[in-house]
Amino acid sequence: MATMTMTEMTAERAATEIRRAYNTWTSQYGHDHNDGWMPVGTLAERVDLTHEQITDGVLHLARTDRQFDTSPQSYAGLRTALDDEYAVWVGGQWKHLLTWS
């Protein structure tokens, strides 16, 4: 059996890494921090995933996890350059925030 490199990471594995990073973030800051919405730029700093892998993982979560949600950060003043760089196109909008309810 061949070993899987990061470039071969599946969307499901990327989703697992995203969930792990989110859980670590909420355990450090509390689920009430930012109303539980994690910026994608913060996520990008906490995972060893490319933008494409983050996109694949977020889209996988959006399709398979009913408790997962994404949202645009409409107010540009609250977005960082990383938030814009790692935004994910979901449902016809750029999404900059993610959460689990």
Rosetta constraint file for C-alpha pairs under 8 A:
AtomPair CA 4 CA 8 HARMONIC 5.81 0.50
AtomPair CA 4 CA 9 HARMONIC 6.72 0.50
AtomPair CA 5 CA 9 HARMONIC 6.52 0.50
AtomPair CA 6 CA 49 HARMONIC 7.52 0.50
AtomPair CA 9 CA 13 HARMONIC 6.31 0.50
AtomPair CA 9 CA 14 HARMONIC 6.66 0.50
AtomPair CA 9 CA 53 HARMONIC 7.35 0.50
AtomPair CA 10 CA 14 HARMONIC 6.26 0.50
AtomPair CA 10 CA 53 HARMONIC 7.94 0.50
AtomPair CA 10 CA 56 HARMONIC 7.99 0.50
AtomPair CA 11 CA 15 HARMONIC 6.03 0.50
AtomPair CA 11 CA 53 HARMONIC 6.82 0.50
AtomPair CA 11 CA 56 HARMONIC 5.02 0.50
AtomPair CA 11 CA 57 HARMONIC 4.66 0.50
AtomPair CA 11 CA 60 HARMONIC 6.07 0.50
AtomPair CA 12 CA 16 HARMONIC 6.30 0.50
AtomPair CA 12 CA 57 HARMONIC 6.32 0.50
AtomPair CA 12 CA 60 HARMONIC 6.63 0.50
AtomPair CA 13 CA 17 HARMONIC 6.37 0.50
AtomPair CA 13 CA 57 HARMONIC 7.43 0.50
AtomPair CA 14 CA 18 HARMONIC 6.20 0.50
AtomPair CA 14 CA 49 HARMONIC 7.40 0.50
AtomPair CA 14 CA 53 HARMONIC 6.14 0.50
AtomPair CA 14 CA 54 HARMONIC 6.50 0.50
AtomPair CA 14 CA 56 HARMONIC 7.15 0.50
AtomPair CA 14 CA 57 HARMONIC 4.70 0.50
AtomPair CA 15 CA 19 HARMONIC 6.12 0.50
AtomPair CA 15 CA 54 HARMONIC 7.73 0.50
AtomPair CA 15 CA 56 HARMONIC 7.80 0.50
AtomPair CA 15 CA 57 HARMONIC 4.14 0.50
AtomPair CA 15 CA 58 HARMONIC 6.37 0.50
AtomPair CA 15 CA 60 HARMONIC 6.69 0.50
AtomPair CA 15 CA 61 HARMONIC 6.21 0.50
AtomPair CA 16 CA 20 HARMONIC 6.14 0.50
AtomPair CA 16 CA 57 HARMONIC 7.84 0.50
AtomPair CA 17 CA 21 HARMONIC 6.15 0.50
AtomPair CA 17 CA 47 HARMONIC 6.81 0.50
AtomPair CA 18 CA 22 HARMONIC 6.14 0.50
AtomPair CA 18 CA 43 HARMONIC 7.21 0.50
AtomPair CA 18 CA 47 HARMONIC 7.14 0.50
AtomPair CA 18 CA 54 HARMONIC 7.53 0.50
AtomPair CA 18 CA 57 HARMONIC 7.09 0.50
AtomPair CA 18 CA 58 HARMONIC 7.78 0.50
AtomPair CA 19 CA 23 HARMONIC 6.13 0.50
AtomPair CA 20 CA 24 HARMONIC 6.20 0.50
AtomPair CA 21 CA 25 HARMONIC 6.09 0.50
AtomPair CA 21 CA 43 HARMONIC 6.72 0.50
AtomPair CA 21 CA 46 HARMONIC 6.13 0.50
AtomPair CA 21 CA 47 HARMONIC 6.66 0.50
AtomPair CA 22 CA 26 HARMONIC 6.18 0.50
AtomPair CA 22 CA 38 HARMONIC 7.13 0.50
AtomPair CA 22 CA 43 HARMONIC 7.26 0.50
AtomPair CA 22 CA 99 HARMONIC 7.85 0.50
AtomPair CA 23 CA 27 HARMONIC 6.07 0.50
AtomPair CA 24 CA 28 HARMONIC 6.23 0.50
AtomPair CA 25 CA 29 HARMONIC 6.12 0.50
AtomPair CA 25 CA 30 HARMONIC 7.64 0.50
AtomPair CA 26 CA 30 HARMONIC 4.55 0.50
AtomPair CA 26 CA 31 HARMONIC 5.00 0.50
AtomPair CA 26 CA 33 HARMONIC 7.54 0.50
AtomPair CA 26 CA 36 HARMONIC 7.28 0.50
AtomPair CA 27 CA 31 HARMONIC 7.42 0.50
AtomPair CA 29 CA 33 HARMONIC 5.87 0.50
AtomPair CA 30 CA 36 HARMONIC 7.69 0.50
AtomPair CA 31 CA 35 HARMONIC 6.58 0.50
AtomPair CA 31 CA 36 HARMONIC 4.66 0.50
AtomPair CA 32 CA 36 HARMONIC 5.36 0.50
AtomPair CA 33 CA 37 HARMONIC 7.66 0.50
AtomPair CA 34 CA 38 HARMONIC 7.17 0.50
AtomPair CA 36 CA 99 HARMONIC 5.97 0.50
AtomPair CA 36 CA 100 HARMONIC 7.64 0.50
AtomPair CA 37 CA 97 HARMONIC 5.66 0.50
AtomPair CA 37 CA 98 HARMONIC 5.34 0.50
AtomPair CA 37 CA 99 HARMONIC 4.98 0.50
AtomPair CA 38 CA 42 HARMONIC 6.79 0.50
AtomPair CA 38 CA 43 HARMONIC 7.03 0.50
AtomPair CA 38 CA 97 HARMONIC 5.37 0.50
AtomPair CA 38 CA 98 HARMONIC 5.27 0.50
AtomPair CA 38 CA 99 HARMONIC 6.25 0.50
AtomPair CA 39 CA 43 HARMONIC 6.46 0.50
AtomPair CA 39 CA 83 HARMONIC 6.36 0.50
AtomPair CA 39 CA 96 HARMONIC 5.73 0.50
AtomPair CA 39 CA 97 HARMONIC 4.47 0.50
AtomPair CA 39 CA 98 HARMONIC 6.55 0.50
AtomPair CA 40 CA 44 HARMONIC 6.05 0.50
AtomPair CA 40 CA 82 HARMONIC 7.42 0.50
AtomPair CA 40 CA 83 HARMONIC 5.27 0.50
AtomPair CA 40 CA 86 HARMONIC 6.01 0.50
AtomPair CA 40 CA 87 HARMONIC 6.40 0.50
AtomPair CA 40 CA 96 HARMONIC 5.34 0.50
AtomPair CA 40 CA 97 HARMONIC 5.66 0.50
AtomPair CA 40 CA 98 HARMONIC 7.06 0.50
AtomPair CA 41 CA 45 HARMONIC 6.42 0.50
AtomPair CA 41 CA 80 HARMONIC 7.02 0.50
AtomPair CA 41 CA 81 HARMONIC 7.71 0.50
AtomPair CA 41 CA 82 HARMONIC 4.42 0.50
AtomPair CA 41 CA 83 HARMONIC 4.13 0.50
AtomPair CA 41 CA 84 HARMONIC 7.60 0.50
AtomPair CA 41 CA 85 HARMONIC 7.63 0.50
AtomPair CA 41 CA 86 HARMONIC 6.15 0.50
AtomPair CA 41 CA 87 HARMONIC 7.98 0.50
AtomPair CA 41 CA 96 HARMONIC 7.78 0.50
AtomPair CA 42 CA 46 HARMONIC 6.50 0.50
AtomPair CA 42 CA 82 HARMONIC 7.77 0.50
AtomPair CA 42 CA 83 HARMONIC 7.60 0.50
AtomPair CA 43 CA 47 HARMONIC 6.37 0.50
AtomPair CA 44 CA 48 HARMONIC 7.58 0.50
AtomPair CA 44 CA 49 HARMONIC 7.23 0.50
AtomPair CA 44 CA 51 HARMONIC 7.87 0.50
AtomPair CA 44 CA 54 HARMONIC 7.78 0.50
AtomPair CA 44 CA 82 HARMONIC 7.65 0.50
AtomPair CA 44 CA 86 HARMONIC 7.07 0.50
AtomPair CA 49 CA 53 HARMONIC 5.64 0.50
AtomPair CA 49 CA 54 HARMONIC 6.14 0.50
AtomPair CA 50 CA 54 HARMONIC 6.20 0.50
AtomPair CA 51 CA 55 HARMONIC 6.07 0.50
AtomPair CA 51 CA 86 HARMONIC 5.88 0.50
AtomPair CA 52 CA 56 HARMONIC 6.12 0.50
AtomPair CA 53 CA 57 HARMONIC 6.04 0.50
AtomPair CA 54 CA 58 HARMONIC 6.02 0.50
AtomPair CA 54 CA 86 HARMONIC 7.86 0.50
AtomPair CA 55 CA 59 HARMONIC 6.07 0.50
AtomPair CA 55 CA 88 HARMONIC 5.64 0.50
AtomPair CA 55 CA 89 HARMONIC 7.88 0.50
AtomPair CA 56 CA 60 HARMONIC 6.07 0.50
AtomPair CA 57 CA 61 HARMONIC 6.18 0.50
AtomPair CA 58 CA 62 HARMONIC 6.08 0.50
AtomPair CA 58 CA 88 HARMONIC 7.57 0.50
AtomPair CA 59 CA 63 HARMONIC 6.26 0.50
AtomPair CA 59 CA 90 HARMONIC 7.13 0.50
AtomPair CA 60 CA 64 HARMONIC 6.10 0.50
AtomPair CA 61 CA 65 HARMONIC 5.19 0.50
AtomPair CA 61 CA 68 HARMONIC 6.43 0.50
AtomPair CA 62 CA 66 HARMONIC 7.37 0.50
AtomPair CA 62 CA 68 HARMONIC 6.25 0.50
AtomPair CA 62 CA 69 HARMONIC 6.69 0.50
AtomPair CA 62 CA 70 HARMONIC 7.86 0.50
AtomPair CA 67 CA 100 HARMONIC 5.17 0.50
AtomPair CA 67 CA 101 HARMONIC 5.18 0.50
AtomPair CA 68 CA 98 HARMONIC 7.38 0.50
AtomPair CA 68 CA 99 HARMONIC 5.83 0.50
AtomPair CA 68 CA 100 HARMONIC 4.46 0.50
AtomPair CA 68 CA 101 HARMONIC 6.65 0.50
AtomPair CA 69 CA 98 HARMONIC 5.69 0.50
AtomPair CA 69 CA 99 HARMONIC 5.38 0.50
AtomPair CA 69 CA 100 HARMONIC 6.12 0.50
AtomPair CA 69 CA 101 HARMONIC 7.72 0.50
AtomPair CA 70 CA 90 HARMONIC 7.93 0.50
AtomPair CA 70 CA 95 HARMONIC 6.04 0.50
AtomPair CA 70 CA 96 HARMONIC 7.36 0.50
AtomPair CA 70 CA 97 HARMONIC 5.50 0.50
AtomPair CA 70 CA 98 HARMONIC 4.34 0.50
AtomPair CA 70 CA 99 HARMONIC 6.45 0.50
AtomPair CA 71 CA 95 HARMONIC 5.01 0.50
AtomPair CA 71 CA 96 HARMONIC 6.19 0.50
AtomPair CA 71 CA 97 HARMONIC 5.13 0.50
AtomPair CA 71 CA 98 HARMONIC 6.38 0.50
AtomPair CA 72 CA 93 HARMONIC 7.08 0.50
AtomPair CA 72 CA 94 HARMONIC 5.96 0.50
AtomPair CA 72 CA 95 HARMONIC 4.10 0.50
AtomPair CA 72 CA 96 HARMONIC 5.01 0.50
AtomPair CA 72 CA 97 HARMONIC 6.19 0.50
AtomPair CA 73 CA 78 HARMONIC 7.30 0.50
AtomPair CA 73 CA 79 HARMONIC 6.74 0.50
AtomPair CA 73 CA 95 HARMONIC 6.94 0.50
AtomPair CA 73 CA 96 HARMONIC 5.56 0.50
AtomPair CA 73 CA 97 HARMONIC 6.64 0.50
AtomPair CA 75 CA 79 HARMONIC 7.18 0.50
AtomPair CA 79 CA 83 HARMONIC 5.69 0.50
AtomPair CA 79 CA 84 HARMONIC 6.87 0.50
AtomPair CA 79 CA 96 HARMONIC 7.80 0.50
AtomPair CA 80 CA 84 HARMONIC 6.52 0.50
AtomPair CA 81 CA 85 HARMONIC 6.10 0.50
AtomPair CA 82 CA 86 HARMONIC 5.92 0.50
AtomPair CA 83 CA 87 HARMONIC 5.80 0.50
AtomPair CA 83 CA 96 HARMONIC 5.77 0.50
AtomPair CA 84 CA 96 HARMONIC 7.07 0.50
AtomPair CA 86 CA 96 HARMONIC 7.56 0.50
AtomPair CA 87 CA 94 HARMONIC 5.75 0.50
AtomPair CA 87 CA 95 HARMONIC 5.39 0.50
AtomPair CA 87 CA 96 HARMONIC 4.99 0.50
AtomPair CA 88 CA 94 HARMONIC 5.42 0.50
AtomPair CA 88 CA 95 HARMONIC 5.19 0.50
AtomPair CA 88 CA 96 HARMONIC 6.88 0.50
AtomPair CA 89 CA 93 HARMONIC 5.44 0.50
AtomPair CA 89 CA 94 HARMONIC 4.49 0.50
AtomPair CA 89 CA 95 HARMONIC 6.10 0.50
AtomPair CA 90 CA 94 HARMONIC 6.35 0.50
AtomPair CA 90 CA 95 HARMONIC 6.48 0.50
